[in-house]
Amino acid sequence: MIIETMDTAVLSQLDRFGPDHCEQLTYEQATQYTRALAQSHYENFTVVSWLLPRHLRDDFRHVYAFCRWADDLGDEAGDRTRALQLLDWWRREIDACYAGAPRHPVFVALRQTIQRHDIPRKPFDDLVDAFAQDQTVVRYRTWDQLLDYCTRSANPVGRLVLYMCGYRDPERQSLSDATCTALQLANFWQDVRRDALDRDRVYIPEEVARRHGLDIELMAAAIRADASAEEPAGCGCSGACHSSAGIRALLPSYRATLHELVDRTWPLFTQGRQLWPLVSPQVRSDIKLFTLGGESILRMIQRQDYDTLSHRPSLSRPAKARLMLRVLLGRFVPHWLRRGGTDPTSASGSPQTPTGPPR
């Protein structure tokens, strides 16, 4: 089959599915394409888990494929001017899709999802805007500017999920926004070193860093110097490394900065948990899984004393399995309630404070 031998690196497919030439696929082929793409990329959890209702799985894959293409067009082009050109082309593909004439396989598949769930185009436009912003904004002065970025880079994904699940009301959207922003922020604090090295981006707000004596540009320079010193030994940024003197000198102010940022992130997870009882049990499991995964990352950052420069926290397979089990146990809540118990993953069964992780 055409898809079975597909190279899942997006930019390698531009000759087949790019702005100058785009092979036409049937809906069935396009669906196979998005399925292969969704299964090819590492995430903290599988993009479409078996916990999700079967009738929604293809729709979730179609939306993921859109996000994956837009993200890679922005981040993997190797040149910011080229990235902006490709993202402009991706916007035109959105135009074609909503005009009823999709060309790219992602949009051939996505068109059916959009029609089935009556999805407006704003979340798709917002995501492309965020990826375009990444090409021109690589530092953030304030916390509010960072949160504004999250309204385009993260929150639209949650709203798309709600649309696919049949929810369109402002209350659920607001709670979903809190969860998506929290997940995005947790990812930022997890990947400070990687973002600085790979993209020259720093998402730590300068106003917070200054309050703790952290110089953002000095930190970025120290990360680059540290990485250069590690290269001969083959040390990557995904595991523990012997930090350079420059990194060690920054750690007290860096830890204090991350401490404040993590504390600011916890209340968003707390707020987002209020969404759980407002969605169907089948969808709730996946939302819980991603929330618990993000909270686990914050908890790992706390356990390593807020140092994500020397070691990038990530969930191991056993940790993921434990979270999966925790979510599955939550499905037996009605039986526990009849016996006077509580759901260990429920919003009400897990008291939280703004500065402490839920248990």
C-alpha positions in Angstrom: 0.0 0.0 0.0 1.0 3.6 -0.6 1.0 4.4 3.1 2.8 1.3 4.4 6.2 2.5 3.2 5.6 6.1 4.1 8.4 8.2 5.6 6.6 9.8 8.5 9.0 12.8 8.6 6.7 15.6 7.4 9.2 17.6 5.5 10.4 14.6 3.6 6.9 14.3 2.1 6.7 17.8 0.6 7.6 16.4 -2.9 4.5 14.2 -2.7 2.2 16.4 -0.5 3.6 19.9 -0.7 2.7 23.3 -2.1 4.1 22.5 -5.6 2.6 19.0 -6.0 0.1 17.1 -3.9 -1.0 13.5 -4.7 -4.7 13.0 -4.4 -5.7 10.3 -2.0 -9.2 8.8 -1.4 -10.7 9.3 2.0 -9.8 5.7 2.9 -6.2 6.3 1.9 -6.1 9.6 3.8 -7.5 7.9 6.9 -4.8 5.3 6.7 -2.3 8.1 6.3 -3.4 9.9 9.4 -3.4 6.6 11.3 0.2 5.9 10.4 1.2 9.4 11.3 -0.4 9.3 14.7 1.4 6.0 15.5 4.8 7.3 14.4 5.5 10.1 16.9 6.6 9.9 20.5 4.3 11.5 23.1 4.0 11.1 26.8 1.0 9.0 26.0 -0.3 7.5 22.8 -2.2 10.2 20.9 -5.2 7.9 20.4 -5.4 5.4 23.2 -7.6 2.3 23.4 -9.5 4.1 26.2 -11.0 6.4 23.6 -14.4 5.4 22.1 -13.8 3.6 18.8 -16.1 5.9 16.8 -13.9 8.9 17.7 -10.5 7.4 17.0 -10.2 8.3 13.4 -11.4 11.9 14.1 -8.7 12.3 16.7 -6.1 11.0 14.3 -7.2 13.5 11.7 -6.8 16.4 14.1 -3.5 15.1 15.3 -2.2 14.9 11.8 -3.2 18.5 11.2 -1.3 19.6 14.3 1.7 17.4 13.5 2.1 18.9 10.0 1.6 22.4 11.2 4.1 21.9 14.0 6.8 20.4 11.8 6.3 23.0 9.1 7.2 25.6 11.7 9.9 23.7 13.6 11.6 21.5 11.1 12.0 23.8 8.0 15.5 24.9 9.2 14.9 28.5 8.2 12.4 30.8 9.7 11.5 32.5 6.4 10.9 29.1 4.8 8.8 28.1 7.8 6.6 31.1 7.4 6.1 30.4 3.7 5.1 26.8 4.5 2.7 27.9 7.2 1.1 30.4 4.8 0.6 27.5 2.4 -0.9 25.4 5.2 -3.4 28.3 5.8 -4.4 28.1 2.2 -5.0 24.4 2.6 -7.4 25.2 5.5 -9.1 27.6 3.1 -9.5 24.9 0.5 -10.8 22.4 3.1 -13.5 24.8 4.4 -14.4 25.7 0.8 -15.2 22.0 0.2 -12.2 21.2 -2.0 -9.5 19.6 0.2 -6.3 18.7 -1.6 -3.8 17.5 1.0 -4.4 14.0 2.5 -4.7 15.5 6.0 -7.5 17.8 4.9 -9.1 15.0 2.8 -9.5 13.1 6.1 -10.1 16.2 8.3 -12.9 17.5 6.1 -15.1 14.6 7.1 -14.3 15.2 10.8 -15.1 18.9 10.4 -18.5 18.2 8.8 -19.4 15.4 11.2 -18.9 17.6 14.3 -19.5 21.0 12.8 -16.1 22.3 13.8 -15.4 26.0 13.2 -12.1 26.9 11.6 -10.8 29.3 14.4 -9.0 26.6 16.4 -7.1 25.5 13.3 -6.2 29.1 12.4 -5.1 29.8 16.0 -2.7 26.8 15.9 -1.1 28.0 12.7 -0.8 31.5 14.2 1.0 30.1 17.2 3.5 28.2 15.0 4.1 31.3 13.0 4.6 33.3 16.2 7.4 30.8 17.1 9.3 32.0 14.1 9.3 35.7 15.3 9.0 35.6 19.1 11.7 33.6 20.9 11.6 35.4 24.3 8.7 36.3 26.6 8.8 39.4 28.9 5.8 38.6 31.1 3.7 35.8 32.4 0.6 37.2 30.7 2.4 37.2 27.3 3.2 33.6 27.8 -0.4 32.7 28.7 -1.6 34.7 25.6 0.7 32.5 23.5 -0.9 29.4 25.1 -4.3 30.5 24.0 -3.2 29.8 20.4 -0.5 27.1 20.9 -2.4 24.8 23.3 -6.0 25.7 24.1 -7.3 25.2 20.6 -6.4 21.5 20.8 -8.6 21.0 23.9 -11.5 22.9 22.1 -11.2 20.6 19.1 -11.4 17.6 21.4 -14.6 19.1 23.0 -16.1 19.7 19.6 -15.5 16.1 18.6 -17.0 14.9 21.8 -20.2 17.0 21.3 -19.4 19.8 23.8 -19.6 23.5 22.7 -20.4 25.5 25.8 -18.2 28.2 27.3 -17.9 26.5 30.7 -16.3 23.3 29.4 -14.1 25.3 27.0 -12.8 27.4 29.8 -12.0 24.4 32.0 -10.3 22.7 29.0 -8.3 25.8 28.4 -6.9 25.6 31.9 -5.8 22.0 31.4 -4.2 22.7 28.0 -2.4 25.7 29.2 -1.1 23.8 32.2 0.1 20.9 30.0 1.9 23.4 27.7 3.6 25.1 30.6 4.7 21.8 32.2 6.2 21.0 28.8 8.1 24.3 28.8 9.5 23.8 32.2 10.5 20.2 31.3 12.2 21.3 28.1 14.0 24.6 28.9 17.4 23.2 27.8 16.1 21.5 24.7 14.2 24.5 23.5 17.2 26.8 24.0 19.5 24.4 22.1 17.2 23.3 19.3 15.2 26.5 18.6 16.9 29.3 20.5 13.6 29.7 22.3 13.1 30.5 26.0 9.6 30.4 27.4 10.6 31.5 30.9 9.1 35.0 31.4 11.9 37.5 31.9 9.9 39.3 34.7 9.9 36.1 36.7 13.5 35.3 36.0 14.7 38.8 37.0 12.8 38.5 40.3 15.1 35.6 41.2 18.3 37.0 39.7 18.3 34.8 36.6 19.7 36.4 33.4 17.9 34.7 30.4 20.5 35.4 27.9 23.3 34.3 30.2 21.4 31.1 30.8 20.9 30.4 27.1 24.7 31.0 26.5 25.5 28.6 29.4 23.3 25.9 28.0 25.0 26.2 24.6 28.4 26.1 26.1 27.5 23.2 28.3 26.2 21.2 25.3 29.3 22.0 23.3 31.5 20.6 26.1 29.3 17.4 26.3 29.4 16.6 22.6 32.7 14.6 22.5 31.4 12.4 25.4 28.1 11.9 23.6 26.0 13.2 26.4 22.5 14.3 25.4 20.1 16.6 27.0 17.5 13.9 27.7 19.3 12.4 30.6 21.5 13.3 33.5 24.8 15.1 32.6 27.7 16.5 34.5 26.9 20.2 34.3 29.5 22.8 33.5 30.6 25.4 35.9 28.4 28.0 34.1 25.3 25.9 34.6 26.1 25.2 38.2 26.6 28.9 38.9 23.1 29.6 37.5 21.3 26.8 39.4 20.3 28.7 42.6 18.5 31.4 40.6 17.2 28.9 38.0 15.8 26.7 40.7 14.1 29.6 42.4 12.6 30.7 39.0 11.3 27.2 38.2 9.9 26.9 41.7 7.7 30.0 41.1 6.7 28.9 37.6 5.7 25.4 38.8 3.7 26.9 41.6 1.9 29.0 39.1 1.1 26.0 37.0 -0.5 23.8 39.6 -3.7 25.9 40.0 -4.4 25.5 36.3 -4.3 21.7 36.6 -6.6 22.1 39.7 -9.0 24.2 37.8 -9.0 21.9 34.8 -9.9 18.9 36.9 -13.4 20.4 37.3 -14.0 19.4 33.6 -13.9 15.7 34.4 -17.4 15.2 35.8 -18.8 17.3 32.9 -17.8 14.9 30.1 -18.8 11.4 29.3 -16.9 8.6 31.1 -15.4 7.2 27.9 -13.7 10.6 27.0 -13.0 11.4 30.7 -10.4 8.6 30.9 -8.2 10.1 28.2 -8.5 13.6 29.7 -7.6 12.2 33.1 -4.6 10.4 31.6 -3.1 13.5 30.0 -3.7 15.6 33.1 -2.1 13.0 35.4 0.8 12.8 33.0 1.4 16.6 33.1 1.0 16.7 36.9 3.5 13.8 37.2 6.1 15.9 35.2 5.6 18.8 37.6 6.0 16.4 40.5 9.3 15.1 39.0 10.6 18.6 38.6 9.9 19.2 42.3 11.6 16.0 43.3 14.8 17.0 41.4 14.8 20.4 43.2 13.6 22.3 40.0 16.8 21.6 38.1 15.8 20.7 34.5 19.0 22.0 33.1 21.1 19.0 34.2 18.4 16.4 33.8 15.2 16.4 31.7 12.3 14.7 33.6 10.3 12.3 31.5 7.8 9.5 32.3 9.1 6.0 32.1 7.1 3.1 30.7 6.3 1.8 34.3 5.2 5.3 35.3 2.9 5.5 32.3 1.5 2.1 33.1 0.8 3.1 36.7 -1.1 6.2 35.5 -3.0 4.1 33.1 -4.0 1.7 35.9 -5.0 4.6 38.1 -7.3 5.9 35.4 -8.8 2.4 34.8 -9.5 2.1 38.5 -11.4 5.3 38.3 -13.9 3.7 36.1 -15.1 1.7 39.1 -16.0 4.8 41.0 -19.8 4.2 41.1 -19.2 0.9 42.9 -16.8 2.5 45.4 -19.3 5.4 46.1 -22.0 2.9 47.1 -19.5 1.6 49.6 -18.6 5.0 50.9 -15.3 5.3 49.0 -13.9 8.0 46.8 -12.4 8.2 43.3 -8.6 8.7 43.7 -8.5 10.6 40.4 -11.6 12.7 40.9 -11.5 16.5 41.3 -13.2 16.3 44.7 -11.2 13.3 46.0 -7.9 15.0 45.6 -7.5 18.2 47.7 -5.1 20.6 46.2 -3.5 23.9 47.0 -1.9 26.4 44.6 1.6 25.6 45.7 1.3 21.8 46.1 0.8 18.9 43.8 -2.3 16.8 43.9 -1.8 13.3 45.3 
